[in-house]
């Protein structure tokens, strides 16, 4: 069956250009390559954000990584109105023109989602090798969902393999709530996984986020059996995950699976402007950060469960709020 719809610009089908082995060059659709990150694994890291996620957490701070399709992000503060549409018609994100992002003279319009070949990504990641070596950092592949589907898993695993061959520590950040096509290959290609523990109750988790904790736990058990270190990541989001009973349930489950370490991630509003720029609704608009008491309680719950927990507060670390 054929489709009249134009192919997605973010298609991760192998690039037509042949690689040195005569096959097709593996490629990955990314929205951002964030250098000098301190919140996504040990040391100084480069984070590759994959575009596309099958889940819908209301508090997601990377809405540009949810859709598999390319999207136009619009910053009204940079717009000079040089090619406004007739009649003043605006796009959902407030954009007044049909100019391609590549032709926007001020950068007010940007395309979220670019296909990059793995070999190209490796070369960019290698630029900061000296910082990885000095700090114990490396590469983190995130998203979106880095392991969204088998085809993506194969490409991500190949990226990890190539980086590890060149001496770079590799970490994957994932919900681990999708079927793994080749857990052995993934385990061999990465040094650790950062795995989400969000809503402990299965029915509530599937209803709110689409994530099935049972699928995640099966994958965690398999990877731990293969010797892969896993860190449980627990976002503390008022109204969704901050209830102490939920935190305790997540901590106890993580420890029962054999996990020793946890990261507490206090909710922040750093992603709010991205929803506006994409013209998307934001369910957590106006939600406040968790209190210091809530964060301390979450830390204590993890400790009581036998986890060694660290608070990774991106807002306070990056913006000096404390």
C-alpha positions in Angstrom: 0.0 0.0 0.0 1.4 3.4 -1.0 0.8 6.8 0.6 0.5 10.1 -1.1 1.9 11.8 2.0 5.4 13.2 1.5 8.0 11.3 3.4 9.0 12.7 6.8 12.2 14.8 6.8 13.0 13.0 10.0 12.9 9.5 8.5 15.6 7.3 10.0 15.7 5.0 7.0 19.3 4.4 6.1 20.8 7.2 4.1 21.1 6.6 0.3 24.8 7.3 0.4 26.8 4.1 0.9 29.2 3.8 3.7 32.7 2.3 3.3 31.5 -1.2 3.7 29.2 -0.8 0.8 26.0 -0.7 2.9 23.8 2.2 3.7 25.0 4.8 6.2 23.0 4.6 9.5 21.3 7.9 10.5 19.4 9.3 13.5 16.9 12.1 13.7 18.0 14.6 16.3 16.8 18.0 17.6 19.8 19.0 19.6 23.3 18.1 20.5 23.9 19.7 23.9 27.6 20.0 24.9 28.9 20.5 28.4 25.9 18.9 30.1 26.2 18.2 33.8 22.8 16.6 34.5 22.7 13.5 32.3 25.3 11.2 33.7 28.7 11.5 35.4 31.1 14.3 34.4 30.9 16.6 31.4 28.7 15.1 28.7 27.5 15.6 25.2 23.8 14.8 25.0 22.2 13.7 21.7 18.5 14.3 21.8 16.5 11.9 19.5 13.3 13.1 18.0 10.2 11.0 18.6 8.5 9.5 21.6 5.6 7.1 22.0 4.7 8.4 25.4 3.1 11.6 26.6 4.2 12.8 30.0 2.3 16.0 30.8 5.4 17.6 32.3 7.8 16.8 29.4 10.4 19.6 29.1 11.4 18.6 25.6 8.2 18.9 23.6 10.2 19.3 20.4 11.2 15.6 20.8 7.7 14.2 21.1 6.6 14.1 17.4 8.4 12.0 14.8 7.8 14.7 12.3 9.9 17.8 11.8 8.3 20.9 13.4 8.9 24.7 13.1 9.7 26.5 16.3 9.0 30.2 16.3 10.5 32.9 18.5 8.3 36.0 18.3 11.0 38.2 19.9 13.3 37.7 16.9 10.6 38.2 14.2 10.8 41.4 12.2 7.6 40.7 10.2 9.5 40.8 6.9 7.2 38.4 5.0 3.9 38.5 6.8 1.0 36.5 5.3 -1.8 38.5 3.6 -4.6 39.2 6.0 -2.4 38.7 9.1 -3.1 35.0 9.4 -0.9 33.4 12.1 0.2 29.8 12.5 -0.7 27.9 15.7 2.6 29.1 17.3 2.0 32.7 16.3 4.3 32.7 13.3 3.0 35.3 10.7 4.8 34.0 7.6 5.4 31.0 5.4 9.1 31.6 5.0 11.2 28.5 5.3 13.3 28.3 8.5 16.5 28.2 6.4 15.5 31.5 4.8 14.5 33.4 8.0 16.9 36.3 8.2 16.8 36.6 12.0 16.6 33.0 13.1 13.0 33.5 14.5 12.0 30.3 12.8 14.0 27.1 13.4 13.4 23.5 12.2 13.2 21.0 15.0 14.4 17.7 13.6 17.4 16.9 11.4 18.6 13.6 10.1 22.3 13.1 11.0 24.5 10.2 9.9 26.1 8.3 12.8 29.6 8.9 11.4 28.9 12.7 11.4 27.6 12.5 15.0 30.7 10.6 16.2 33.0 13.3 14.8 31.0 16.0 16.6 31.0 14.1 19.8 34.7 13.5 19.6 35.4 17.3 19.7 35.1 17.3 23.5 37.1 14.1 24.2 39.6 16.0 26.4 36.7 17.2 28.7 35.3 13.6 28.9 38.7 12.3 29.9 39.3 15.0 32.5 35.9 14.8 34.1 34.9 11.1 33.7 32.1 12.2 31.3 31.1 11.1 27.8 28.1 10.7 25.5 24.5 10.4 26.7 21.8 9.5 24.2 18.4 10.9 25.2 15.2 12.2 23.7 12.3 11.9 23.2 12.7 8.2 23.6 16.1 7.0 22.6 14.9 3.4 22.3 11.5 4.1 20.7 11.5 1.3 18.2 13.8 -1.5 16.9 15.1 0.6 14.0 16.1 3.4 16.3 17.6 1.0 18.8 19.9 -0.4 16.1 21.1 3.0 15.1 21.6 4.2 18.7 23.5 1.0 19.5 25.7 1.6 16.5 26.4 5.1 17.6 27.3 3.8 21.1 29.6 1.2 19.7 31.5 3.6 17.5 32.0 6.1 20.4 33.1 3.4 22.8 35.7 2.2 20.3 37.2 5.7 20.4 37.4 5.7 24.2 34.1 7.5 25.1 31.9 6.5 28.0 28.4 5.9 26.8 25.0 6.3 28.6 21.4 6.0 27.4 18.5 7.8 29.1 15.3 6.0 28.5 11.9 5.0 29.9 12.9 1.4 29.0 9.2 0.9 28.4 9.4 -0.3 24.8 10.3 -3.9 23.7 14.1 -4.3 23.2 15.0 -6.0 20.0 18.5 -6.9 21.2 19.2 -6.2 24.9 22.5 -8.0 24.7 23.8 -5.7 22.0 22.6 -2.7 24.0 24.2 -3.9 27.2 27.5 -4.4 25.4 27.4 -1.0 23.8 26.8 1.3 26.8 28.3 1.8 30.3 25.0 2.6 32.1 21.4 3.4 31.6 19.4 6.2 33.2 15.9 4.8 33.6 12.7 6.6 34.4 10.6 5.7 37.5 7.7 8.2 37.3 4.2 6.9 38.3 4.4 3.6 40.3 0.8 2.6 39.9 0.5 0.7 36.6 -3.0 1.7 35.7 -2.4 5.4 36.5 0.9 5.4 34.7 -0.6 3.9 31.5 -3.5 6.4 31.7 -1.4 9.5 32.2 1.9 8.8 30.4 1.3 5.7 28.3 4.3 4.1 30.1 3.8 0.5 31.3 6.0 -0.1 34.4 5.8 -3.9 33.8 7.5 -3.6 30.4 10.2 -1.4 32.0 10.8 -3.7 34.9 11.2 -6.7 32.6 13.8 -4.8 30.6 15.6 -3.6 33.7 15.8 -7.1 35.0 17.3 -8.4 31.7 19.9 -5.6 31.5 20.9 -5.9 35.1 21.4 -9.7 34.6 23.7 -8.8 31.7 25.7 -6.6 34.0 24.6 -3.2 32.9 24.6 -0.5 35.7 21.2 1.3 36.0 20.3 4.5 37.7 16.7 5.2 38.6 15.6 8.7 37.6 12.6 10.0 39.6 11.0 13.3 38.5 9.2 15.0 41.4 6.2 16.7 39.7 3.5 18.4 41.8 0.2 16.7 41.1 1.7 13.8 39.3 4.6 12.1 41.0 5.4 14.1 44.2 3.1 12.1 46.5 5.3 10.4 49.0 3.6 7.1 48.6 4.4 7.2 44.9 8.1 8.0 45.6 8.4 5.2 48.2 6.8 2.7 45.8 9.2 3.7 43.0 12.2 3.5 45.3 11.3 0.1 46.7 10.6 -1.2 43.2 13.9 0.1 41.9 15.8 -1.5 44.8 14.0 -4.8 44.5 15.1 -4.9 40.8 18.7 -4.6 41.9 19.2 -0.9 41.3 21.5 0.9 43.8 21.5 4.5 42.6 18.8 7.1 42.1 18.6 10.6 40.8 15.9 12.9 42.2 14.8 15.4 39.5 12.7 18.3 40.8 10.2 19.6 38.3 11.0 22.9 36.6 9.4 25.2 34.0 12.4 25.5 31.7 10.4 23.8 28.9 7.3 26.1 29.0 8.5 28.5 26.3 9.1 25.5 24.0 5.4 24.7 23.9 4.6 28.2 23.0 7.2 28.2 20.2 5.7 25.0 18.8 2.1 26.1 19.3 1.4 23.1 21.6 -0.8 23.0 24.7 1.0 22.6 28.0 -0.7 20.7 30.8 1.7 21.9 33.5 1.5 25.6 32.8 1.6 27.3 36.2 2.7 24.3 38.1 5.1 25.3 40.8 8.4 23.7 41.6 8.3 21.1 44.4 9.2 22.6 47.8 12.6 21.9 49.4 10.7 19.8 52.0 9.2 17.6 49.2 12.6 17.1 47.6 14.1 16.2 51.0 11.3 13.7 51.7 11.9 12.1 48.3 15.6 11.8 49.1 14.8 10.3 52.5 12.4 7.8 50.9 15.1 6.6 48.5 17.6 6.3 51.3 15.1 4.3 53.5 14.6 1.9 50.5 18.4 1.3 50.3 19.1 3.6 47.4 22.0 6.0 47.2 20.2 9.1 45.8 21.4 12.4 44.4 19.3 15.5 43.8 19.9 16.9 40.3 18.3 20.3 40.4 18.8 21.8 36.9 17.1 25.1 37.7 19.2 25.8 40.8 22.4 24.6 39.3 22.1 26.5 36.0 20.2 29.6 37.0 21.4 30.4 40.5 17.9 30.3 42.1 19.5 29.2 45.4 
